[in-house]
Amino acid sequence: MVLSALPDIEITCTDSSECFDDNKSYLHDRLSAEQNPKVRKIIKKDIDFLDHVQMEMATARQFLFIARLKNTKDKQTFEAANRIEKTISEQGFEVQRMKKADIKRFLALYFEASMNGEQMPDTDGEQFYEVDDEETED
């Protein structure tokens, strides 16, 4: 019903956590190279722990309704967002608008960049840009 009521809406489904494959691959490589039996035992426990956590997270999914509002003014965007939120909630869904930190975390997971999306800079590359406060004249 939501899709028929809001034909321009998109639905995105993502895992609510990042993939464990890189960490498990590292541990398997480490396990094959390790000679100390006590350290090997600890590495095996780490692998088992990651398998357990990954199994629990396998069903943790996020479903997001996405509305693209192009060429609209702030007031129009706000009114459209309210209308969309109301329409979705009337269909029995729990609706929550994403805050900035939520959007950054979603994008980090989506692009497999980081589990800590809220720590990502607001502007890509901002940390590499240095402003020289002193102007030098030639």
C-alpha positions in Angstrom: 0.0 0.0 0.0 2.9 2.4 0.7 4.3 2.0 -2.8 0.9 2.7 -4.4 0.3 5.7 -2.1 3.8 7.1 -2.7 4.9 6.0 -6.2 8.2 7.9 -6.1 9.4 6.3 -2.9 12.3 3.9 -2.8 13.0 1.1 -0.4 16.6 0.2 0.6 17.5 -2.8 2.8 21.0 -3.0 4.4 22.7 -5.0 7.0 22.8 -3.1 10.3 26.5 -3.9 10.7 29.4 -4.3 8.4 30.8 -7.5 7.1 33.1 -9.6 9.2 34.9 -11.3 6.3 38.1 -9.2 6.3 38.6 -9.8 10.1 37.9 -13.5 9.8 40.3 -13.8 6.8 43.0 -12.0 8.8 42.5 -14.4 11.7 42.6 -17.5 9.4 45.9 -16.2 7.9 47.2 -15.5 11.4 46.1 -19.0 12.6 48.0 -20.8 9.7 51.2 -18.8 10.5 51.1 -19.1 14.2 53.3 -21.8 15.9 52.5 -21.3 19.5 49.6 -23.7 20.5 48.3 -21.3 23.2 48.1 -18.4 20.8 46.4 -20.7 18.2 43.8 -21.6 20.7 43.0 -17.9 21.4 42.8 -17.2 17.7 40.4 -20.1 17.2 38.3 -18.6 20.0 38.3 -15.2 18.3 37.2 -16.9 15.0 34.4 -18.7 16.9 33.3 -15.4 18.5 33.2 -13.6 15.2 31.1 -16.5 13.7 28.7 -16.2 16.6 28.3 -12.5 16.3 28.0 -12.7 12.6 25.2 -15.2 13.0 23.3 -13.0 15.4 23.7 -10.0 13.1 22.6 -11.9 10.0 19.0 -11.1 10.7 19.6 -7.5 11.8 18.4 -5.6 8.7 17.5 -2.0 8.2 14.7 -1.0 5.8 14.7 2.6 4.7 12.1 4.5 2.7 13.9 7.1 0.6 12.2 10.0 -1.1 14.1 12.1 -3.6 12.9 15.7 -3.5 14.5 17.7 -6.3 14.1 21.3 -7.1 12.1 22.1 -4.0 12.4 24.9 -1.5 12.9 24.2 2.2 9.2 24.8 3.0 8.1 22.4 0.2 10.6 19.8 1.3 9.4 20.0 4.9 5.7 19.7 3.8 6.5 16.7 1.6 8.5 15.0 4.4 5.6 15.4 6.8 3.1 14.1 4.2 5.4 11.1 3.4 5.9 10.4 7.1 2.2 10.5 7.8 1.4 8.2 4.8 3.9 5.6 5.9 2.9 5.6 9.5 -0.8 5.2 8.5 0.2 1.9 6.8 1.4 0.5 10.2 5.1 1.3 9.9 7.1 2.9 12.7 8.6 6.0 11.2 11.7 7.8 12.3 13.6 10.5 10.4 17.3 9.9 10.3 19.5 12.4 12.0 22.9 13.4 10.6 24.8 10.7 12.6 22.3 8.1 11.4 22.8 9.1 7.8 26.5 9.0 8.1 26.5 5.6 9.7 24.1 4.3 7.0 26.4 5.6 4.2 29.5 4.2 5.9 27.8 0.7 6.0 26.5 1.1 2.5 29.8 2.0 1.1 31.6 -0.4 3.4 33.8 2.4 4.7 33.5 2.2 8.5 31.4 0.9 11.3 31.7 4.3 13.0 30.0 6.5 10.4 29.5 9.2 12.9 33.3 9.7 13.1 33.5 10.3 9.4 34.1 14.0 8.4 31.2 16.0 7.1 33.2 17.0 4.0 35.2 14.3 2.2 38.9 15.2 2.3 38.4 18.0 4.8 41.2 16.6 7.1 43.7 16.9 4.3 43.0 20.6 3.4 45.2 23.0 5.3 44.5 26.7 5.3 47.5 29.0 5.5 46.4 31.9 7.7 49.4 34.0 6.8 49.4 35.4 3.3 52.8 35.8 1.9 53.6 38.4 -0.7 56.2 37.9 -3.3 
